[in-house]
């Protein structure tokens, strides 16, 4: 969690992490697909040689406020590891 005084927001980072084929990216895509366009950013993928990170930002009116600041979620999924410790 971090407060951004310049935007008046409290940001929470939620990371989906776990074994390969556990549904992390599927869950993240489902949340993105079922969130109205005005409340989310684009789904972005960063593909590095060893890792893939997929993320987007979500800010819904129903989240309310914390310390008088709007709440924003930063959702991301990291590629899981297979039984041999390699990215799957």
N, CA, C and O atoms as a printed pandas DataFrame, in Angstrom:
     atom_number atom_name residue_name chain_id  residue_number  x_coord  y_coord  z_coord
0              1         N          UNK        A               1    0.844   -1.167    0.000
1              2        CA          UNK        A               1    0.000    0.000    0.000
2              3         C          UNK        A               1    0.892    1.234    0.000
3              4         O          UNK        A               1    1.898    1.294    0.708
4              5         N          UNK        A               2    0.505    2.216   -0.807
5              6        CA          UNK        A               2    1.196    3.488   -0.743
6              7         C          UNK        A               2    0.216    4.613   -1.058
7              8         O          UNK        A               2   -0.707    4.451   -1.856
8              9         N          UNK        A               3    0.436    5.745   -0.421
9             10        CA          UNK        A               3   -0.417    6.911   -0.633
10            11         C          UNK        A               3    0.245    7.807   -1.670
11            12         O          UNK        A               3    1.446    8.071   -1.605
12            13         N          UNK        A               4   -0.545    8.267   -2.620
13            14        CA          UNK        A               4   -0.066    9.202   -3.630
14            15         C          UNK        A               4   -0.718   10.546   -3.342
15            16         O          UNK        A               4   -1.860   10.788   -3.733
16            17         N          UNK        A               5    0.005   11.407   -2.667
17            18        CA          UNK        A               5   -0.536   12.702   -2.260
18            19         C          UNK        A               5   -0.884   13.570   -3.469
19            20         O          UNK        A               5   -1.811   14.378   -3.398
20            21         N          UNK        A               6   -0.153   13.415   -4.582
21            22        CA          UNK        A               6   -0.400   14.260   -5.755
22            23         C          UNK        A               6   -1.746   13.954   -6.413
23            24         O          UNK        A               6   -2.354   14.843   -7.008
24            25         N          UNK        A               7   -2.220   12.700   -6.314
25            26        CA          UNK        A               7   -3.495   12.328   -6.924
26            27         C          UNK        A               7   -4.600   12.140   -5.892
27            28         O          UNK        A               7   -5.764   11.972   -6.254
28            29         N          UNK        A               8   -4.247   12.168   -4.621
29            30        CA          UNK        A               8   -5.239   11.946   -3.572
30            31         C          UNK        A               8   -5.741   10.515   -3.546
31            32         O          UNK        A               8   -6.921   10.275   -3.292
32            33         N          UNK        A               9   -4.839    9.542   -3.811
33            34        CA          UNK        A               9   -5.224    8.130   -3.874
34            35         C          UNK        A               9   -4.388    7.283   -2.929
35            36         O          UNK        A               9   -3.245    7.607   -2.604
36            37         N          UNK        A              10   -5.001    6.183   -2.499
37            38        CA          UNK        A              10   -4.285    5.133   -1.787
38            39         C          UNK        A              10   -4.239    3.950   -2.740
39            40         O          UNK        A              10   -5.280    3.495   -3.214
40            41         N          UNK        A              11   -3.048    3.452   -3.023
41            42        CA          UNK        A              11   -2.858    2.372   -3.984
42            43         C          UNK        A              11   -2.494    1.074   -3.275
43            44         O          UNK        A              11   -1.634    1.051   -2.394
44            45         N          UNK        A              12   -3.161   -0.002   -3.672
45            46        CA          UNK        A              12   -2.866   -1.334   -3.156
46            47         C          UNK        A              12   -2.405   -2.195   -4.320
47            48         O          UNK        A              12   -3.063   -2.233   -5.359
48            49         N          UNK        A              13   -1.289   -2.882   -4.159
49            50        CA          UNK        A              13   -0.800   -3.795   -5.189
50            51         C          UNK        A              13   -1.199   -5.217   -4.797
51            52         O          UNK        A              13   -0.878   -5.687   -3.706
52            53         N          UNK        A              14   -1.907   -5.895   -5.710
53            54        CA          UNK        A              14   -2.343   -7.273   -5.510
54            55         C          UNK        A              14   -1.641   -8.111   -6.570
55            56         O          UNK        A              14   -1.818   -7.880   -7.766
56            57         N          UNK        A              15   -0.844   -9.086   -6.132
57            58        CA          UNK        A              15   -0.075   -9.916   -7.058
58            59         C          UNK        A              15   -0.579  -11.349   -6.984
59            60         O          UNK        A              15   -0.604  -11.957   -5.914
60            61         N          UNK        A              16   -0.980  -11.885   -8.139
61            62        CA          UNK        A              16   -1.364  -13.290   -8.250
62            63         C          UNK        A              16   -0.084  -14.064   -8.556
63            64         O          UNK        A              16    0.520  -13.881   -9.612
64            65         N          UNK        A              17    0.324  -14.925   -7.632
65            66        CA          UNK        A              17    1.564  -15.665   -7.779
66            67         C          UNK        A              17    1.334  -17.089   -7.302
67            68         O          UNK        A              17    0.630  -17.306   -6.316
68            69         N          UNK        A              18    1.910  -18.045   -7.981
69            70        CA          UNK        A              18    1.751  -19.428   -7.565
70            71         C          UNK        A              18    2.257  -20.368   -8.632
71            72         O          UNK        A              18    2.924  -19.939   -9.574
72            73         N          UNK        A              19    1.948  -21.653   -8.497
73            74        CA          UNK        A              19    2.457  -22.646   -9.441
74            75         C          UNK        A              19    1.843  -22.467  -10.839
75            76         O          UNK        A              19    0.794  -21.845  -11.003
76            77         N          UNK        A              20    2.524  -23.024  -11.822
77            78        CA          UNK        A              20    2.026  -22.996  -13.194
78            79         C          UNK        A              20    0.648  -23.652  -13.255
79            80         O          UNK        A              20    0.359  -24.587  -12.509
80            81         N          UNK        A              21   -0.172  -23.162  -14.131
81            82        CA          UNK        A              21   -1.507  -23.702  -14.403
82            83         C          UNK        A              21   -2.465  -23.585  -13.211
83            84         O          UNK        A              21   -3.405  -24.374  -13.105
84            85         N          UNK        A              22   -2.246  -22.628  -12.325
85            86        CA          UNK        A              22   -3.119  -22.451  -11.165
86            87         C          UNK        A              22   -4.263  -21.474  -11.431
87            88         O          UNK        A              22   -5.134  -21.310  -10.578
88            89         N          UNK        A              23   -4.279  -20.823  -12.591
89            90        CA          UNK        A              23   -5.368  -19.927  -12.945
90            91         C          UNK        A              23   -5.127  -18.464  -12.636
91            92         O          UNK        A              23   -6.078  -17.684  -12.606
92            93         N          UNK        A              24   -3.896  -18.071  -12.408
93            94        CA          UNK        A              24   -3.590  -16.685  -12.065
94            95         C          UNK        A              24   -3.975  -15.727  -13.190
95            96         O          UNK        A              24   -4.706  -14.763  -12.963
96            97         N          UNK        A              25   -3.489  -15.987  -14.393
97            98        CA          UNK        A              25   -3.773  -15.115  -15.530
98            99         C          UNK        A              25   -5.253  -15.188  -15.915
99           100         O          UNK        A              25   -5.844  -14.173  -16.283
100          101         N          UNK        A              26   -5.847  -16.358  -15.834
101          102        CA          UNK        A              26   -7.273  -16.513  -16.131
102          103         C          UNK        A              26   -8.107  -15.662  -15.181
103          104         O          UNK        A              26   -9.051  -14.999  -15.612
104          105         N          UNK        A              27   -7.773  -15.672  -13.908
105          106        CA          UNK        A              27   -8.487  -14.872  -12.919
106          107         C          UNK        A              27   -8.315  -13.389  -13.198
107          108         O          UNK        A              27   -9.284  -12.631  -13.153
108          109         N          UNK        A              28   -7.090  -12.972  -13.485
109          110        CA          UNK        A              28   -6.825  -11.565  -13.771
110          111         C          UNK        A              28   -7.592  -11.113  -15.017
111          112         O          UNK        A              28   -8.171  -10.027  -15.025
112          113         N          UNK        A              29   -7.598  -11.925  -16.053
113          114        CA          UNK        A              29   -8.339  -11.576  -17.277
114          115         C          UNK        A              29   -9.848  -11.519  -17.017
115          116         O          UNK        A              29  -10.535  -10.658  -17.566
116          117         N          UNK        A              30  -10.368  -12.430  -16.185
117          118        CA          UNK        A              30  -11.797  -12.426  -15.866
118          119         C          UNK        A              30  -12.170  -11.121  -15.167
119          120         O          UNK        A              30  -13.163  -10.485  -15.521
120          121         N          UNK        A              31  -11.369  -10.723  -14.171
121          122        CA          UNK        A              31  -11.634   -9.465  -13.470
122          123         C          UNK        A              31  -11.604   -8.305  -14.456
123          124         O          UNK        A              31  -12.485   -7.446  -14.428
124          125         N          UNK        A              32  -10.602   -8.271  -15.326
125          126        CA          UNK        A              32  -10.476   -7.201  -16.318
126          127         C          UNK        A              32  -11.682   -7.186  -17.258
127          128         O          UNK        A              32  -12.247   -6.125  -17.522
128          129         N          UNK        A              33  -12.078   -8.353  -17.761
129          130        CA          UNK        A              33  -13.193   -8.448  -18.708
130          131         C          UNK        A              33  -14.527   -8.056  -18.099
131          132         O          UNK        A              33  -15.414   -7.592  -18.815
132          133         N          UNK        A              34  -14.691   -8.231  -16.795
133          134        CA          UNK        A              34  -15.960   -7.954  -16.126
134          135         C          UNK        A              34  -15.967   -6.620  -15.383
135          136         O          UNK        A              34  -16.873   -6.358  -14.591
136          137         N          UNK        A              35  -14.971   -5.781  -15.630
137          138        CA          UNK        A              35  -14.911   -4.454  -15.039
138          139         C          UNK        A              35  -15.259   -3.429  -16.120
139          140         O          UNK        A              35  -14.692   -3.481  -17.211
140          141         N          UNK        A              36  -16.183   -2.492  -15.841
141          142        CA          UNK        A              36  -16.543   -1.482  -16.840
142          143         C          UNK        A              36  -15.321   -0.693  -17.323
143          144         O          UNK        A              36  -14.387   -0.443  -16.562
144          145         N          UNK        A              37  -15.349   -0.308  -18.599
145          146        CA          UNK        A              37  -14.201    0.363  -19.219
146          147         C          UNK        A              37  -13.737    1.607  -18.479
147          148         O          UNK        A              37  -12.532    1.850  -18.403
148          149         N          UNK        A              38  -14.632    2.392  -17.939
149          150        CA          UNK        A              38  -14.235    3.618  -17.255
150          151         C          UNK        A              38  -13.564    3.409  -15.913
151          152         O          UNK        A              38  -13.105    4.368  -15.293
152          153         N          UNK        A              39  -13.500    2.162  -15.455
153          154        CA          UNK        A              39  -12.957    1.870  -14.129
154          155         C          UNK        A              39  -11.657    1.087  -14.165
155          156         O          UNK        A              39  -11.171    0.655  -13.120
156          157         N          UNK        A              40  -11.077    0.894  -15.365
157          158        CA          UNK        A              40   -9.862    0.080  -15.480
158          159         C          UNK        A              40   -8.939    0.635  -16.554
159          160         O          UNK        A              40   -9.357    1.380  -17.440
160          161         N          UNK        A              41   -7.683    0.255  -16.449
161          162        CA          UNK        A              41   -6.727    0.582  -17.500
162          163         C          UNK        A              41   -6.656   -0.594  -18.474
163          164         O          UNK        A              41   -7.313   -1.617  -18.279
164          165         N          UNK        A              42   -5.866   -0.436  -19.505
165          166        CA          UNK        A              42   -5.657   -1.527  -20.456
166          167         C          UNK        A              42   -4.922   -2.678  -19.775
167          168         O          UNK        A              42   -4.135   -2.461  -18.854
168          169         N          UNK        A              43   -5.181   -3.890  -20.229
169          170        CA          UNK        A              43   -4.446   -5.064  -19.755
170          171         C          UNK        A              43   -3.103   -5.056  -20.481
171          172         O          UNK        A              43   -3.062   -5.079  -21.711
172          173         N          UNK        A              44   -2.019   -5.024  -19.734
173          174        CA          UNK        A              44   -0.686   -4.892  -20.299
174          175         C          UNK        A              44    0.147   -6.112  -19.958
175          176         O          UNK        A              44    0.059   -6.642  -18.850
176          177         N          UNK        A              45    0.963   -6.563  -20.916
177          178        CA          UNK        A              45    1.847   -7.706  -20.703
178          179         C          UNK        A              45    3.275   -7.287  -20.974
179          180         O          UNK        A              45    3.573   -6.688  -22.007
180          181         N          UNK        A              46    4.163   -7.607  -20.031
181          182        CA          UNK        A              46    5.590   -7.365  -20.201
182          183         C          UNK        A              46    6.250   -8.731  -20.280
183          184         O          UNK        A              46    6.221   -9.497  -19.317
184          185         N          UNK        A              47    6.839   -9.033  -21.414
185          186        CA          UNK        A              47    7.460  -10.341  -21.648
186          187         C          UNK        A              47    8.976  -10.180  -21.631
187          188         O          UNK        A              47    9.568   -9.629  -22.558
188          189         N          UNK        A              48    9.590  -10.672  -20.556
189          190        CA          UNK        A              48   11.047  -10.669  -20.454
190          191         C          UNK        A              48   11.541  -12.078  -20.738
191          192         O          UNK        A              48   10.730  -12.996  -20.855
192          193         N          UNK        A              49   12.797  -12.266  -20.847
193          194        CA          UNK        A              49   13.322  -13.579  -21.221
194          195         C          UNK        A              49   12.976  -14.673  -20.215
195          196         O          UNK        A              49   12.831  -15.834  -20.596
196          197         N          UNK        A              50   12.842  -14.322  -18.947
197          198        CA          UNK        A              50   12.573  -15.344  -17.933
198          199         C          UNK        A              50   11.211  -15.203  -17.276
199          200         O          UNK        A              50   10.751  -16.152  -16.640
200          201         N          UNK        A              51   10.553  -14.074  -17.399
201          202        CA          UNK        A              51    9.291  -13.822  -16.710
202          203         C          UNK        A              51    8.310  -13.122  -17.636
203          204         O          UNK        A              51    8.710  -12.417  -18.562
204          205         N          UNK        A              52    7.036  -13.319  -17.384
205          206        CA          UNK        A              52    5.974  -12.563  -18.025
206          207         C          UNK        A              52    5.117  -11.990  -16.906
207          208         O          UNK        A              52    4.663  -12.722  -16.026
208          209         N          UNK        A              53    4.899  -10.690  -16.940
209          210        CA          UNK        A              53    4.035  -10.030  -15.972
210          211         C          UNK        A              53    2.877   -9.396  -16.731
211          212         O          UNK        A              53    3.090   -8.698  -17.722
212          213         N          UNK        A              54    1.675   -9.632  -16.276
213          214        CA          UNK        A              54    0.478   -9.042  -16.862
214          215         C          UNK        A              54   -0.176   -8.213  -15.765
215          216         O          UNK        A              54   -0.297   -8.671  -14.629
216          217         N          UNK        A              55   -0.602   -6.988  -16.098
217          218        CA          UNK        A              55   -1.157   -6.133  -15.055
218          219         C          UNK        A              55   -2.162   -5.136  -15.620
219          220         O          UNK        A              55   -2.207   -4.884  -16.824
220          221         N          UNK        A              56   -2.976   -4.571  -14.709
221          222        CA          UNK        A              56   -3.827   -3.437  -15.010
222          223         C          UNK        A              56   -4.210   -2.762  -13.705
223          224         O          UNK        A              56   -4.054   -3.334  -12.626
224          225         N          UNK        A              57   -4.715   -1.531  -13.814
225          226        CA          UNK        A              57   -5.162   -0.775  -12.655
226          227         C          UNK        A              57   -6.678   -0.763  -12.620
227          228         O          UNK        A              57   -7.336   -0.751  -13.660
228          229         N          UNK        A              58   -7.222   -0.766  -11.419
229          230        CA          UNK        A              58   -8.664   -0.823  -11.227
230          231         C          UNK        A              58   -9.055    0.192  -10.161
231          232         O          UNK        A              58   -8.508    0.193   -9.059
232          233         N          UNK        A              59  -10.014    1.061  -10.504
233          234        CA          UNK        A              59  -10.517    2.016   -9.523
234          235         C          UNK        A              59  -12.024    2.102   -9.692
235          236         O          UNK        A              59  -12.520    2.611  -10.697
236          237         N          UNK        A              60  -12.740    1.604   -8.707
237          238        CA          UNK        A              60  -14.209    1.562   -8.767
238          239         C          UNK        A              60  -14.775    2.509   -7.720
239          240         O          UNK        A              60  -14.219    2.652   -6.631
240          241         N          UNK        A              61  -15.888    3.154   -8.060
241          242        CA          UNK        A              61  -16.518    4.056   -7.075
242          243         C          UNK        A              61  -16.908    3.338   -5.783
243          244         O          UNK        A              61  -16.885    3.955   -4.718
244          245         N          UNK        A              62  -17.260    2.070   -5.846
245          246        CA          UNK        A              62  -17.697    1.325   -4.678
246          247         C          UNK        A              62  -16.600    1.011   -3.671
247          248         O          UNK        A              62  -16.897    0.539   -2.574
248          249         N          UNK        A              63  -15.336    1.261   -4.017
249          250        CA          UNK        A              63  -14.245    0.988   -3.084
250          251         C          UNK        A              63  -14.262    1.942   -1.906
251          252         O          UNK        A              63  -13.693    1.640   -0.857
252          253         N          UNK        A              64  -14.903    3.084   -2.063
253          254        CA          UNK        A              64  -14.950    4.058   -0.982
254          255         C          UNK        A              64  -13.640    4.804   -0.852
255          256         O          UNK        A              64  -12.882    4.939   -1.813
256          257         N          UNK        A              65  -13.387    5.288    0.356
257          258        CA          UNK        A              65  -12.176    6.073    0.605
258          259         C          UNK        A              65  -11.455    5.545    1.833
259          260         O          UNK        A              65  -12.045    4.888    2.690
260          261         N          UNK        A              66  -10.180    5.845    1.898
261          262        CA          UNK        A              66   -9.336    5.504    3.039
262          263         C          UNK        A              66   -8.542    6.754    3.384
263          264         O          UNK        A              66   -7.813    7.275    2.540
264          265         N          UNK        A              67   -8.671    7.230    4.583
265          266        CA          UNK        A              67   -8.034    8.484    5.000
266          267         C          UNK        A              67   -8.389    9.632    4.061
267          268         O          UNK        A              67   -7.563   10.507    3.803
268          269         N          UNK        A              68   -9.644    9.626    3.542
269          270        CA          UNK        A              68  -10.092   10.695    2.668
270          271         C          UNK        A              68   -9.559   10.622    1.248
271          272         O          UNK        A              68   -9.721   11.568    0.478
272          273         N          UNK        A              69   -8.922    9.508    0.891
273          274        CA          UNK        A              69   -8.341    9.338   -0.440
274          275         C          UNK        A              69   -9.042    8.203   -1.180
275          276         O          UNK        A              69   -9.474    7.230   -0.562
276          277         N          UNK        A              70   -9.156    8.328   -2.513
277          278        CA          UNK        A              70   -9.732    7.268   -3.333
278          279         C          UNK        A              70   -8.830    6.041   -3.301
279          280         O          UNK        A              70   -7.612    6.161   -3.167
280          281         N          UNK        A              71   -9.433    4.859   -3.425
281          282        CA          UNK        A              71   -8.691    3.600   -3.405
282          283         C          UNK        A              71   -8.499    3.106   -4.839
283          284         O          UNK        A              71   -9.451    3.059   -5.617
284          285         N          UNK        A              72   -7.268    2.740   -5.181
285          286        CA          UNK        A              72   -6.940    2.187   -6.492
286          287         C          UNK        A              72   -6.224    0.855   -6.280
287          288         O          UNK        A              72   -5.329    0.755   -5.441
288          289         N          UNK        A              73   -6.623   -0.173   -7.045
289          290        CA          UNK        A              73   -5.950   -1.473   -6.999
290          291         C          UNK        A              73   -5.044   -1.613   -8.217
291          292         O          UNK        A              73   -5.432   -1.270   -9.334
292          293         N          UNK        A              74   -3.857   -2.111   -7.994
293          294        CA          UNK        A              74   -2.920   -2.427   -9.062
294          295         C          UNK        A              74   -2.812   -3.944   -9.079
295          296         O          UNK        A              74   -2.140   -4.523   -8.225
296          297         N          UNK        A              75   -3.465   -4.598  -10.039
297          298        CA          UNK        A              75   -3.536   -6.057  -10.097
298          299         C          UNK        A              75   -2.516   -6.588  -11.086
299          300         O          UNK        A              75   -2.405   -6.077  -12.201
300          301         N          UNK        A              76   -1.769   -7.609  -10.689
301          302        CA          UNK        A              76   -0.797   -8.205  -11.607
302          303         C          UNK        A              76   -0.700   -9.706  -11.374
303          304         O          UNK        A              76   -0.978  -10.205  -10.283
304          305         N          UNK        A              77   -0.297  -10.414  -12.430
305          306        CA          UNK        A              77   -0.098  -11.863  -12.357
306          307         C          UNK        A              77    1.296  -12.161  -12.882
307          308         O          UNK        A              77    1.709  -11.639  -13.917
308          309         N          UNK        A              78    2.006  -12.995  -12.163
309          310        CA          UNK        A              78    3.342  -13.418  -12.569
310          311         C          UNK        A              78    3.280  -14.849  -13.071
311          312         O          UNK        A              78    2.505  -15.656  -12.557
312          313         N          UNK        A              79    4.072  -15.161  -14.047
313          314        CA          UNK        A              79    4.116  -16.529  -14.585
314          315         C          UNK        A              79    4.531  -17.494  -13.487
315          316         O          UNK        A              79    5.452  -17.224  -12.716
316          317         N          UNK        A              80    3.840  -18.617  -13.430
317          318        CA          UNK        A              80    4.140  -19.630  -12.418
318          319         C          UNK        A              80    5.351  -20.464  -12.778
319          320         O          UNK        A              80    5.872  -20.377  -13.890
320          321         N          UNK        A              81    5.786  -21.261  -11.844
321          322        CA          UNK        A              81    6.938  -22.145  -12.016
322          323         C          UNK        A              81    6.461  -23.584  -12.102
323          324         O          UNK        A              81    5.535  -23.981  -11.396
324          325         N          UNK        A              82    7.088  -24.357  -12.958
325          326        CA          UNK        A              82    6.732  -25.785  -13.028
326          327         C          UNK        A              82    7.524  -26.550  -11.970
327          328         O          UNK        A              82    8.246  -25.945  -11.178
328          329         N          UNK        A              83    7.397  -27.849  -11.954
329          330        CA          UNK        A              83    8.030  -28.679  -10.924
330          331         C          UNK        A              83    9.554  -28.590  -10.955
331          332         O          UNK        A              83   10.210  -28.890   -9.957
332          333         N          UNK        A              84   10.122  -28.182  -12.090
333          334        CA          UNK        A              84   11.581  -28.083  -12.214
334          335         C          UNK        A              84   12.099  -26.692  -11.914
335          336         O          UNK        A              84   13.286  -26.420  -12.093
336          337         N          UNK        A              85   11.213  -25.797  -11.453
337          338        CA          UNK        A              85   11.639  -24.452  -11.102
338          339         C          UNK        A              85   11.760  -23.522  -12.297
339          340         O          UNK        A              85   12.237  -22.398  -12.147
340          341         N          UNK        A              86   11.345  -23.955  -13.470
341          342        CA          UNK        A              86   11.418  -23.110  -14.648
342          343         C          UNK        A              86   10.077  -22.435  -14.879
343          344         O          UNK        A              86    9.026  -22.982  -14.544
344          345         N          UNK        A              87   10.127  -21.225  -15.462
345          346        CA          UNK        A              87    8.889  -20.520  -15.791
346          347         C          UNK        A              87    8.099  -21.340  -16.783
347          348         O          UNK        A              87    8.647  -21.869  -17.749
348          349         N          UNK        A              88    6.801  -21.442  -16.537
349          350        CA          UNK        A              88    5.935  -22.232  -17.432
350          351         C          UNK        A              88    5.152  -21.319  -18.351
351          352         O          UNK        A              88    4.371  -21.794  -19.175
